[in-house]
Amino acid sequence: MSEVAAELAEQTWPDFYPNGVPPKTAVDAEGEFYRLVRANPPTPNCFLSTHEEYPNRHKKCRGEALQCVYGTSFFSEERGAKDAKAKFPAALGDRTVAKGNVMPFMGVMKKTFADPAHYTIWLKVNSCIHEHFACLGEGA
């Protein structure tokens, strides 16, 4: 096994993930996605899980929603990110839309919630996903 392959194989899930997270139904994360970020350029803190941003959120969730708290929200369309920002101005109003490419070594994903563009991605430790995203448009 090459050094790079060995290093990627050693990447693990965060210690705070409970049993059953990520879900077995998740698939390798891959594709072009959008994310609402706080910094330009995006930093690792722009890709925290909901649990890391809001540590008590899991207390209000059950089932799939509980699994999703430990992941990070992304959108497959720019419109999805803009709609979320408009829907939750108090929480997301100061954020900027960033676009990037997600690759399988970063984690796994699943289409989640009612918005057809919403995905939850469970990121591996040290995924460096922020290095693959750039801010768009206003505020970029």
Secondary structure, DSSP 4 states (H G I P E B T S, - for coil): --HHHHHHHH----TTPPTT-S-TT-EE--EEEEEEESSSS--GGGG--HHHHSTTGGGG--HHHHHHHTSEEEESSHHHHHHHHHH-HHHHTT-EEEEEEE-GGGEEEEE-SSSTTEEEEEEPTT--GGGGEEE-STT-
